[in-house]
Amino acid sequence: MKSDNNRHDIFFHAAQNMEELANSSVDLVITSPPYPMIEMWDEILGKQNPMIPIALKTDNPRLAFELMHQELDKVWSECWRVMKEGAFLCINIGDATRTVNGEFALYNNNTRIISSCEKIGFTNLPNILWRKATNAPNKFMGSGMLPCGAYVTLEHEWILIFRKGSKRTYKTATEKKERRESSFFWEERNIWFSDVWELKGVKQKIDKSPTRERNASFPLELPYRLINMFSQRGDVVLDPFVGLGTTTIAAILSERNSIGYEIDLKLKGIIEKNIETIDIDCANQSIRDRYLRHIEFIDERLSTKKEIKHFNERIGCKVMTGQESDLVFHFIKEISKDLSKLQYLTYEVEYYEDLPLTEIPFREENILFACR
Ligand SMILES: C[S@@+](CC[C@H](N)C(=O)[O-])C[C@H]1O[C@@H](n2cnc3c(N)ncnc32)[C@H](O)[C@@H]1O
């Protein structure tokens, strides 16, 4: 592998033991585990502890909830081991509602994860509420228009944010340079660092497949934002519950390395297809679209006679702050598979050193991530 190429590995076994990873080797974790007490995940969590199906069958939902979380806790502890000091852990999770033995109740996954991650030693930082709008008329639960018998509907999920230890430090000149080149635009910061995100859920692509039924991908924009917010170029991003490989693809678009773990071997072929059918032109347009949206923002500001003091020579446009003046995009040249690895998947991604933005084919519509 060329030293400046990025690498993406996906291992197929339980993430409770990430034996391939050294202590303190990961810069960022982004993940979405199976959601305890959401029925679609009963089977896969049940296989990890045979007491879980027994607890469910014997109408002991609180015990099942606790046992499911104990399996996730082992993964959070393993994340702690492999994460570097100052690294972030971002966990997308939804709470669950369920009726067991005639009793309807909320199973609060987010608070259970926060308390266990705090026990491990992580610091919880302001979390993001991901509002998933739904207009389905049948979404309400309970006694219709009559009081006291209805429940509010869950229309959000959480992105819980933790850090291991104190703030990351940037010591060498290279680290400082990579950090500046990985900056984001001022107007992106204003959206990304809000604690409420309004992102559409993912359209189910492989509706009829048995594995797809058990898979709930997050939208590509979600890991893409988090990667850009909490890591820099060349970093290692880990997803211990990689599913269909969305985090891997976001890492490819962001010039990071990545590692994924997936317990379900049936997903291997789907992940392979997802990565190997990435249309490079399309991916590069998605990267370039950030620039186009920035230009729109700048033009709008200039049209209202607002001042913009700074200039980014690398991409040839005005920027709001001096911190954005080294921001640069590198476009994907080639994604290749390492065929010598049979037990796991390994891809290498090469980027153009200096391909100008103008060389990326133009498309009229805003296709950010829509072309997959
Ligand atoms: C919510 S899905 C993740 C979806 C993913 N974010 C995506 O966009 O495709 C959770 C995934 O974790 C996997 N999984 C469950 N338990 C696991 C474990 N102990 N280790 C690794 N993967 C596991 C499931 O098979 C499932 O694919």
The ligand as an SDF file (V2000), in Angstrom:
LIG
                    3D

 27 29  0  0  0  0  0  0  0  0999 V2000
  -28.2200   -0.7810   13.4250 C   0  0  0  0  0  0  0  0  0  0  0  0
  -27.2740   -1.8710   12.4580 S   0  0  0  0  0  0  0  0  0  0  0  0
  -25.9860   -0.8250   11.8650 C   0  0  0  0  0  0  0  0  0  0  0  0
  -26.3430   -0.1820   10.5740 C   0  0  0  0  0  0  0  0  0  0  0  0
  -25.2140    0.6490   10.0130 C   0  0  0  0  0  0  0  0  0  0  0  0
  -25.0130    1.8860   10.7460 N   0  0  0  0  0  0  0  0  0  0  0  0
  -25.4980    0.9960    8.5350 C   0  0  0  0  0  0  0  0  0  0  0  0
  -25.6110    2.1790    8.2090 O   0  0  0  0  0  0  0  0  0  0  0  0
  -25.6600    0.0620    7.7480 O   0  0  0  0  0  0  0  0  0  0  0  0
  -26.4150   -2.8320   13.6460 C   0  0  0  0  0  0  0  0  0  0  0  0
  -25.5040   -3.8970   13.0550 C   0  0  0  0  0  0  0  0  0  0  0  0
  -24.7420   -4.4970   14.1010 O   0  0  0  0  0  0  0  0  0  0  0  0
  -24.5720   -5.8780   13.8330 C   0  0  0  0  0  0  0  0  0  0  0  0
  -24.2050   -6.5090   15.1140 N   0  0  0  0  0  0  0  0  0  0  0  0
  -25.0240   -6.8810   16.1190 C   0  0  0  0  0  0  0  0  0  0  0  0
  -24.3060   -7.3300   17.1680 N   0  0  0  0  0  0  0  0  0  0  0  0
  -22.9950   -7.2370   16.8100 C   0  0  0  0  0  0  0  0  0  0  0  0
  -21.7680   -7.5120   17.4880 C   0  0  0  0  0  0  0  0  0  0  0  0
  -21.7480   -7.9850   18.7270 N   0  0  0  0  0  0  0  0  0  0  0  0
  -20.6120   -7.2620   16.8360 N   0  0  0  0  0  0  0  0  0  0  0  0
  -20.6220   -6.7680   15.5600 C   0  0  0  0  0  0  0  0  0  0  0  0
  -21.7670   -6.4970   14.8710 N   0  0  0  0  0  0  0  0  0  0  0  0
  -22.9290   -6.7230   15.4930 C   0  0  0  0  0  0  0  0  0  0  0  0
  -25.9020   -6.2750   13.2380 C   0  0  0  0  0  0  0  0  0  0  0  0
  -25.8070   -7.4710   12.4750 O   0  0  0  0  0  0  0  0  0  0  0  0
  -26.2520   -5.0630   12.3810 C   0  0  0  0  0  0  0  0  0  0  0  0
  -25.7850   -5.2180   11.0670 O   0  0  0  0  0  0  0  0  0  0  0  0
  1  2  1  0
  2  3  1  0
  2 10  1  0
  3  4  1  0
  4  5  1  0
  5  6  1  0
  5  7  1  0
  7  8  2  0
  7  9  1  0
 10 11  1  0
 11 12  1  0
 11 26  1  0
 12 13  1  0
 13 14  1  0
 13 24  1  0
 14 15  1  0
 14 23  1  0
 15 16  2  0
 16 17  1  0
 17 18  1  0
 17 23  2  0
 18 19  1  0
 18 20  2  0
 20 21  1  0
 21 22  2  0
 22 23  1  0
 24 25  1  0
 24 26  1  0
 26 27  1  0
M  CHG  2   2   1   9  -1
M  END
$$$$
